[in-house]
Amino acid sequence: MTLIKEIVSEVNEVMSLVDESQLEQAEKLIDKNKRIFILGAGRSGLMAKGFAMRLMHIGYTVFVIGETITPSIQAGDVLVSVSGSGKTGSVLNPSKKAKETGAALISVTSDQHSPLGQIGDATIVVPGATKTGDGVKSIQLLSTLFDQSVHITLDVLCLMISRRDHISNDSAKATHSNME
């Protein structure tokens, strides 16, 4: 088997274990009348930023925690936090603080029983291997399998939201950057 086939096989295995009902629970929390905040560290944070970009493309007010133009999170807002281990302090601590302010939390992690998985109003389990060795085992380094699978999972969630909201590809394209 080639490396490409092995990696695709790993991603397929993880994606077959993602529970779509968890995506449906998260979808219910994402509403155009709410501000959506995104949080993640390292490569998980990069996957989360891709999700933020897609939400913007389909008409949501979205902010990435840590950017200079991000306002304070308030009651009624939604925070989407991504951490493979569900224990990363720079993700877990702000997630707890957001919940204390009255924001809803969507947790994305490889371990439902992790601290982040336990505090989510909706928790999406993406059981790809992480740097701590949790999840489906992988030939890839560190949390690569988790990150790849999170990217696909959050794109599926965006597609679900766009279909619910009747947002076409042409409509999303109209919000794509024209500064290229």
C-alpha positions as CSV (number, residue, x, y, z in Angstrom):
1,M,0.0,0.0,0.0
2,T,1.3,3.5,-0.8
3,L,1.6,6.2,1.8
4,I,-1.2,8.1,0.2
5,K,-3.5,5.1,0.4
6,E,-2.5,4.4,4.0
7,I,-3.3,8.0,5.0
8,V,-6.6,8.1,3.1
9,S,-7.5,4.8,4.8
10,E,-6.7,6.3,8.2
11,V,-8.9,9.4,7.5
12,N,-11.7,7.2,6.2
13,E,-11.5,5.1,9.4
14,V,-11.8,8.2,11.7
15,M,-14.5,9.8,9.6
16,S,-16.6,6.6,9.8
17,L,-16.5,7.0,13.6
18,V,-17.6,10.6,13.7
19,D,-21.2,10.7,14.9
20,E,-23.4,12.9,12.7
21,S,-25.9,13.4,15.5
22,Q,-23.1,15.3,17.3
23,L,-22.8,17.6,14.3
24,E,-26.6,18.1,14.3
25,Q,-26.4,19.1,18.0
26,A,-23.6,21.6,17.2
27,E,-25.6,22.9,14.2
28,K,-28.5,23.8,16.5
29,L,-26.3,26.2,18.4
30,I,-25.0,28.1,15.4
31,D,-27.5,30.8,14.4
32,K,-27.1,33.9,12.3
33,N,-28.4,36.0,15.2
34,K,-25.4,35.0,17.3
35,R,-21.7,35.8,17.2
36,I,-19.5,32.8,16.7
37,F,-16.0,32.7,18.3
38,I,-13.4,30.2,17.3
39,L,-10.5,28.9,19.5
40,G,-7.7,26.4,19.0
41,A,-4.0,26.1,19.4
42,G,-1.3,25.0,16.9
43,R,-2.5,23.0,14.0
44,S,-5.9,22.5,15.6
45,G,-6.1,26.2,15.7
46,L,-5.4,26.4,12.0
47,M,-8.2,23.9,11.2
48,A,-10.5,26.0,13.4
49,K,-9.5,29.2,11.5
50,G,-10.5,27.4,8.3
51,F,-13.9,26.8,9.8
52,A,-14.2,30.5,10.8
53,M,-13.4,31.4,7.2
54,R,-16.2,29.2,5.9
55,L,-18.7,30.5,8.4
56,M,-17.9,34.0,7.2
57,H,-18.4,32.9,3.6
58,I,-21.9,31.7,4.5
59,G,-22.8,34.9,6.2
60,Y,-22.0,34.5,9.9
61,T,-20.4,37.0,12.2
62,V,-17.3,35.1,13.3
63,F,-14.2,36.0,15.3
64,V,-11.0,34.1,16.1
65,I,-9.8,34.3,19.7
66,G,-6.4,35.8,19.9
67,E,-6.7,38.1,16.8
68,T,-6.3,41.8,17.6
69,I,-9.8,42.7,16.3
70,T,-11.7,40.1,18.4
71,P,-14.2,41.6,20.8
72,S,-15.0,40.2,24.2
73,I,-17.3,37.2,24.3
74,Q,-20.7,37.7,25.9
75,A,-23.7,35.8,27.0
76,G,-25.6,34.4,24.0
77,D,-22.5,34.1,21.9
78,V,-21.1,30.7,20.7
79,L,-17.6,29.4,21.2
80,V,-16.2,26.6,19.1
81,S,-13.1,25.2,20.8
82,V,-10.8,22.6,19.2
83,S,-8.3,20.5,21.1
84,G,-7.3,16.9,20.3
85,S,-6.4,16.0,23.8
86,G,-9.2,18.2,25.3
87,K,-6.7,19.3,27.9
88,T,-4.7,22.1,26.2
89,G,-4.7,24.9,28.8
90,S,-4.8,27.7,26.2
91,V,-8.0,26.2,24.9
92,L,-9.6,24.7,28.0
93,N,-9.2,27.8,30.3
94,P,-10.8,30.3,27.9
95,S,-13.5,27.8,27.1
96,K,-14.4,27.6,30.8
97,K,-14.4,31.4,31.1
98,A,-16.7,31.7,28.1
99,K,-19.2,29.3,29.6
100,E,-19.0,31.4,32.9
101,T,-20.0,34.4,30.8
102,G,-23.1,32.6,29.4
103,A,-21.7,31.7,26.0
104,A,-22.6,28.3,24.5
105,L,-19.7,25.9,23.9
106,I,-19.1,23.5,21.0
107,S,-16.2,21.3,22.0
108,V,-14.3,19.5,19.2
109,T,-11.9,16.8,20.6
110,S,-10.7,13.2,20.2
111,D,-11.8,12.3,23.7
112,Q,-15.4,12.8,24.9
113,H,-14.3,12.2,28.5
114,S,-11.6,14.9,28.4
115,P,-12.1,18.2,30.3
116,L,-13.1,20.0,27.1
117,G,-15.4,17.2,26.0
118,Q,-17.2,17.2,29.3
119,I,-18.0,20.9,29.4
120,G,-19.4,21.3,25.8
121,D,-23.0,22.2,25.3
122,A,-22.4,20.1,22.2
123,T,-19.3,17.9,21.8
124,I,-18.0,16.6,18.5
125,V,-15.7,13.6,18.9
126,V,-13.2,13.2,16.1
127,P,-11.2,10.2,17.2
128,G,-8.0,10.7,15.2
129,A,-4.6,10.1,16.8
130,T,-3.3,13.1,18.8
131,K,0.1,13.9,20.1
132,T,-0.8,12.2,23.4
133,G,-1.5,8.9,21.5
134,D,-5.3,9.1,22.0
135,G,-7.6,8.0,19.2
136,V,-7.3,5.9,16.1
137,K,-3.6,5.0,15.6
138,S,-1.7,6.6,12.8
139,I,1.5,6.3,10.8
140,Q,1.5,10.1,10.7
141,L,3.3,12.4,13.1
142,L,1.8,13.8,16.3
143,S,-1.9,15.0,15.8
144,T,-1.9,15.0,12.0
145,L,-4.7,12.5,11.7
146,F,-6.9,14.4,14.2
147,D,-6.2,17.7,12.3
148,Q,-7.0,16.3,8.9
149,S,-10.2,14.7,10.2
150,V,-11.3,17.9,12.1
151,H,-10.9,19.9,8.9
152,I,-13.3,17.5,7.1
153,T,-15.7,17.3,10.0
154,L,-16.0,21.1,10.3
155,D,-16.4,21.4,6.6
156,V,-19.3,18.9,6.9
157,L,-20.8,21.0,9.6
158,C,-20.5,24.1,7.4
159,L,-22.2,22.3,4.6
160,M,-25.0,21.3,6.9
161,I,-25.4,24.9,8.1
162,S,-25.3,26.2,4.5
163,R,-28.0,23.8,3.4
164,R,-30.2,24.6,6.4
165,D,-29.8,28.3,5.7
166,H,-30.2,27.9,1.9
167,I,-26.8,29.4,1.1
168,S,-25.7,28.5,-2.4
169,N,-22.2,28.1,-3.7
170,D,-22.6,31.3,-5.7
171,S,-23.8,33.1,-2.6
172,A,-20.8,32.0,-0.6
173,K,-18.5,32.9,-3.6
174,A,-19.8,36.4,-3.4
175,T,-18.2,36.8,0.0
176,H,-14.9,35.3,-1.0
177,S,-11.9,37.7,-0.9
178,N,-11.6,39.9,-3.9
179,M,-8.3,41.3,-2.8
180,E,-6.2,38.6,-4.5
